[in-house]
Amino acid sequence: MTANSLPISQEEPRCVTLNTKQPNVQIAQAEVYSFFVEIVNKLPPEDVLREFKGLFIDGLDSQYSHSIPGIYSIFSADNEKEFCNTLKRCVYIIINNWKSNRKDKYIQKLVNLFANENLKLNTKNFLAINIRQSWLENFIYSKDYQEIKLFSTKHDESSKGHWANRYTSYLLIDQSVNENNPREQQEAARRLSRQIKDKFKFELAMYIARSQSAVSSTTRYTNPSILGDNVLHLIKTIVLRKGMFSYENIANIFIKQTQEQTLEEFKTSIEKYLFFSVDNQELVEILRQQFAEKLSLWKKNYNQEIITKELFLRTCNRVIDCLTTQNGKEPSSLFILLVTPGHSLTLVIILLKTILICKNSRRHLETRIAHLIRFYENYSEEECKGVINFIEIFNITFAIYAENVEYNLIKMEEEQSSNPQLNLDGYRVFSQMKVDRQK
């Protein structure tokens, strides 16, 4: 099947006739995928949309076909799942190409092809076609279609709609690591998630610079968070820990000191490391007790094993689970304990310290945040204030500490006290690109 052998009809929907004598469904699917890979690289987006619509939607209309038409002919009546997998992968082949070539506006048109008015076909007199039309209708109510819609949504703090829409980057990370998704979906999700994060990181740096300058435009760069003008004070608080006792330096010391430890010793060490310097001592004692109980029971059979890179990673991932969600569904007791009464910054700093000793756990952490968003999205924004506050602080903290921009707090006014925490108004935040010392 080639683009040249399939002329575009401007007047009416056209059924693409597949070779139904293929020895199996997989070969027929491969033919369909190759077809879309070819046309999305050769044809204008409007023609690609027309081809897609003709194959998957218009091909079902009985006024154009007197047998099971187009792609539907390669699936038996009980093979709805395989049909949906085919449809989904074709969608992501198109999305991947258009995202790479900045043709985003056509992705919305692709999503809109599944609108109800486009699915109202004249199929009353043909049972087989009716069965397959129900597949399309089921698809638009599926999780797969909801995931596709993420690629056509405006991703910023001003987006209207459900509060969870502001945190699409995490939902996309979850898609990108799901091995059950086609590779095109994983690649598209990974690319868009990074794009959203980079946009937030840039807008945060610009907002910080603008908000501290009397001559900058007050409208050119807006606050990318929803925390209001108090966000600048929060940023200064986060950046405060620099120098000898910075989070990065302490993380490097911890890595060196635990290289030859057993897993049992490592569990004790990481507990002390994570909760060191947490201000609220009463809270620390409750947290450490619950945390120690959860972690000590994990992998007890391996307690006398020397910590390896793999065991180091798995332990850090387990720490993240204890602090977020242990089963990928409900929030953990520690998460609720910290977020509900407003200790989100404490939780974020503990998670940051985990990632600073194990950068490879970053994706696991973001996936767990996606799971939390999926759990809480069934609640109203008012009911989720604590969770939303946690995610906002998380976004800012990780943009400051775990990305390629370095933030520094510079004293601008002379004061009697040397402790900047007493008057952060006398300090300004400056940012610059980090130098990669490994090169």
Secondary structure, 3 states (H helix, E strand, C coil): CCCCCCCCCCCCCCCCCCCCCCCCHHHHHHHHHHHHHHHHHHCCHHHHHHHHHHHHCHHHCCCCCCCCCHHHHHCCCCCHHHHHHHHHHHHHHHHHHHHHCCCHHHHHHHHHCCCHHHCCCCCCCCHHHHHHHHHHHHHCCCHHHHHHHHHHCCCCCCCCCCHHHHHHHHHHHHHHCCCCCCHHHHHHHHHHHHHHHHHHHHHHHHHHHHHCCCCCCCCCCCCCCCCHHHHHHHHHHHHCCCHHHCHHHHHHHHHHHCCCCEHHHHHHHHHHHHHCCCCCHHHHHHHHHHHHHHHHCCCHHHCCCECCHHHHHHHHHHHHHHHCCCCCCCCCHHHHHHHCCCCHHHHHHHHHHHHHHCHHHHHHHHHHHHHHHHHHCCCCCCCCHHHHHHHHHHHHHHHHHCCCEEEEEEECCCCCCCCHHHCHHHEEEEEEECCCCCC
